[in-house]
Amino acid sequence: DGEVHINELKNGNTEMFWNPTSEVRRQRLKRHIVLFEEQTDFESERLWQHVTSAINKGDQHKATQEKFVLEEEQRNAARERRESGTEWKPLLFRQDAVTNEWRYKYEDLRPWDPLNDIAQFEKDGILQTMERHLSTRMSNHKAECINNQITRHKRAAKDCRRRKTSDQPSNHSQNTESSCSTPESVQELSDDDGKCWGFESLCAQCGKEMNHLKEIHSAVLSLQKAQQDIHR
């Protein structure tokens, strides 16, 4: 947050290493922190509060002591789990079988796309990216869902015609009603009332994607309103 200088002890020269100008400050990403009183016991800020306090006071001895206390508690907890045969199952990390390193389960290593990616946020420990074109991914899945249903629809209609032909005499020309009829056309595709583009039921993935999109849309509207208020 402040200027950083390099001091050359041999000749006493001082060189500017870092200067967070107003332009640099404007480009910073906003930092969102969970309120201290809302944090759980194992969140870093609360867990390391005494170590942090000692460091801020310049008391290296106290900081080392507090760090030792935390590490001993962790060792004792691990020992108790080992003796009781309790398996530790991390919620957010997995161990790589090849490198034996711990990796974040929800890591997103793709480059940031300024044309599509709006913001990255954390919810329940899971990092997520808000995208402009989430609907594109939904559209691809919906198209596949629709094609599958149309194929089944046509196959059922074809089977129905075959049964009608086999059940009736060849010279029978009068139109009669049957228990299964051949629809003239597929109904117009729509996205109303939670239906999967004109079909009767929403598949599980479509429903999940649609609910997620609604949540994001609501969040974006809230952000836009906040920006307008700030601008005014």
C-alpha positions in Angstrom: 0.0 0.0 0.0 3.0 2.3 0.4 6.3 3.1 -1.2 9.0 0.5 -1.1 12.7 1.6 -1.3 15.9 -0.4 -1.8 18.6 0.8 0.6 22.2 0.1 -0.5 24.1 -0.3 2.8 27.6 -0.1 1.2 27.2 3.4 -0.2 24.0 4.6 1.5 22.1 5.1 -1.8 18.3 4.7 -1.8 16.3 3.6 -4.9 12.6 3.6 -5.4 11.4 0.0 -6.0 7.6 0.4 -5.8 5.3 3.3 -5.8 1.5 2.6 -5.8 0.3 5.6 -7.7 -3.3 6.7 -7.9 -3.5 5.0 -11.3 -2.3 1.7 -9.8 -4.8 2.0 -7.0 -7.6 2.6 -9.5 -6.7 -0.6 -11.3 -6.9 -2.8 -8.2 -9.5 -5.5 -7.9 -11.9 -5.0 -5.0 -11.1 -7.1 -2.0 -14.1 -8.7 -0.3 -13.5 -10.0 3.2 -15.9 -11.9 5.4 -16.5 -10.0 8.7 -14.4 -11.2 11.5 -17.4 -12.1 13.7 -18.9 -14.1 10.9 -15.8 -16.3 10.3 -15.5 -19.8 11.6 -12.7 -20.9 13.9 -10.5 -22.4 11.2 -10.6 -19.4 8.8 -7.1 -17.9 8.5 -7.8 -14.4 9.9 -9.4 -15.8 13.1 -7.1 -18.8 13.4 -3.9 -16.7 13.1 -5.1 -13.6 14.9 -2.7 -13.8 17.8 0.3 -14.4 15.5 -0.8 -11.5 13.4 -1.2 -9.2 16.4 2.3 -10.1 17.6 3.9 -9.4 14.2 2.1 -6.1 13.9 3.5 -5.1 17.4 7.0 -6.2 16.3 7.2 -9.0 18.9 8.9 -11.8 17.0 9.2 -13.9 20.2 5.5 -13.8 20.9 4.6 -14.5 17.3 6.8 -17.6 17.3 5.2 -18.8 20.5 1.7 -18.4 19.1 2.7 -20.1 15.9 4.0 -23.0 17.9 0.8 -23.3 19.9 -1.2 -23.6 16.6 1.1 -26.2 15.1 0.9 -28.3 18.3 -2.8 -28.2 18.2 -2.8 -29.4 14.6 -0.3 -32.2 15.4 -2.4 -33.4 18.4 -5.6 -33.4 16.3 -3.9 -35.4 13.6 -2.6 -37.9 16.2 -6.1 -38.3 17.7 -7.6 -39.0 14.2 -4.9 -41.5 13.5 -5.5 -43.3 16.7 -9.3 -43.4 16.3 -9.0 -44.3 12.6 -10.9 -41.2 11.5 -10.2 -40.2 7.9 -9.7 -36.5 7.2 -11.7 -35.5 4.2 -10.9 -31.9 2.9 -13.8 -30.0 1.5 -11.9 -27.9 -1.0 -8.6 -29.7 -1.7 -7.6 -33.0 -3.2 -4.2 -34.8 -3.2 -2.6 -35.4 -6.6 -1.8 -39.1 -6.8 1.2 -38.4 -9.1 2.9 -35.4 -7.5 1.5 -36.1 -4.0 0.7 -32.4 -3.8 -2.6 -30.8 -2.5 -4.6 -29.1 -5.2 -7.6 -26.8 -4.9 -10.6 -28.8 -6.3 -12.2 -25.9 -8.1 -9.1 -24.2 -9.6 -9.7 -22.4 -12.9 -6.4 -22.1 -14.8 -7.8 -20.7 -18.1 -6.7 -17.2 -19.1 -9.0 -14.4 -18.0 -11.3 -13.4 -20.9 -12.1 -9.7 -20.6 -14.9 -9.9 -23.3 -16.8 -12.7 -21.5 -15.7 -12.8 -17.8 -17.3 -10.2 -15.6 -16.1 -11.0 -12.1 -14.7 -13.8 -10.0 -16.2 -14.5 -6.6 -16.1 -17.0 -3.7 -19.2 -18.7 -2.4 -18.8 -21.3 0.4 -15.1 -21.7 -0.4 -15.7 -22.3 -4.1 -14.3 -19.8 -6.6 -16.7 -19.1 -9.4 -16.5 -16.8 -12.5 -19.5 -14.7 -13.5 -19.7 -14.8 -17.4 -21.6 -12.7 -19.9 -22.2 -15.6 -22.3 -23.4 -18.3 -19.9 -26.5 -18.5 -22.1 -24.2 -19.8 -24.9 -23.3 -22.9 -22.9 -27.0 -23.3 -22.0 -28.0 -23.0 -25.6 -25.7 -25.7 -26.7 -27.0 -28.1 -24.1 -30.7 -27.1 -24.8 -30.1 -27.7 -28.5 -28.8 -31.2 -27.8 -31.7 -31.8 -25.4 -34.2 -30.6 -28.1 -32.7 -32.7 -30.8 -32.8 -35.8 -28.7 -36.5 -35.2 -27.9 -37.4 -34.5 -31.5 -35.7 -37.7 -32.6 -37.7 -39.7 -30.0 -40.8 -37.8 -31.1 -40.3 -38.7 -34.8 -39.5 -42.3 -34.0 -42.7 -42.6 -31.9 -44.7 -41.1 -34.7 -43.2 -43.5 -37.3 -44.0 -46.5 -35.1 -47.5 -45.2 -34.7 -48.1 -44.9 -38.5 -46.7 -48.4 -38.9 -49.1 -49.8 -36.4 -52.1 -48.0 -38.0 -51.1 -49.3 -41.4 -50.9 -52.9 -40.2 -54.1 -52.7 -38.2 -56.3 -51.3 -41.1 -57.2 -52.9 -44.5 -55.2 -51.6 -47.5 -58.4 -50.3 -49.2 -59.6 -48.4 -46.2 -59.5 -44.7 -47.1 -61.7 -43.1 -44.5 -59.9 -41.1 -41.8 -60.4 -42.7 -38.4 -59.3 -41.7 -34.9 -56.7 -43.8 -33.3 -55.2 -44.2 -29.9 -52.0 -42.7 -31.2 -52.0 -39.9 -33.7 -49.2 -38.3 -35.8 -48.6 -34.7 -34.9 -48.4 -32.4 -37.9 -45.4 -30.4 -36.6 -43.4 -29.9 -33.5 -44.8 -27.1 -31.4 -43.0 -23.8 -31.4 -40.0 -23.6 -29.2 -40.4 -21.3 -26.2 -38.7 -20.7 -23.0 -41.7 -19.9 -20.8 -42.8 -21.4 -17.5 -39.6 -23.3 -16.9 -40.1 -25.6 -20.0 -37.2 -26.8 -22.0 -37.8 -24.9 -25.2 -41.3 -26.0 -25.9 -41.1 -29.5 -24.4 -43.0 -30.8 -21.4 -40.3 -31.2 -18.8 -37.0 -29.5 -18.0 -34.1 -31.9 -17.8 -32.0 -31.7 -14.6 -29.0 -29.9 -16.1 -31.2 -27.4 -18.0 -33.1 -26.6 -14.8 -29.9 -26.2 -12.8 -28.4 -24.0 -15.5 -31.5 -21.9 -15.7 -31.7 -21.3 -12.0 -28.0 -20.4 -11.9 -28.6 -17.9 -14.8 -31.5 -16.3 -12.9 -29.3 -15.9 -9.8 -26.5 -14.3 -11.8 -29.0 -12.0 -13.6 -30.4 -10.9 -10.3 -26.8 -10.3 -9.0 -25.9 -8.3 -12.1 -29.0 -6.1 -11.8 -28.1 -5.4 -8.1 -24.5 -4.5 -9.1 -25.8 -2.2 -11.9 -28.1 -0.4 -9.4 -25.3 0.0 -6.9 -23.1 1.5 -9.7 -25.8 3.9 -10.7 -26.2 5.0 -7.1 -22.4 5.5 -6.7 -22.3 7.4 -10.0 -25.1 9.8 -8.8 
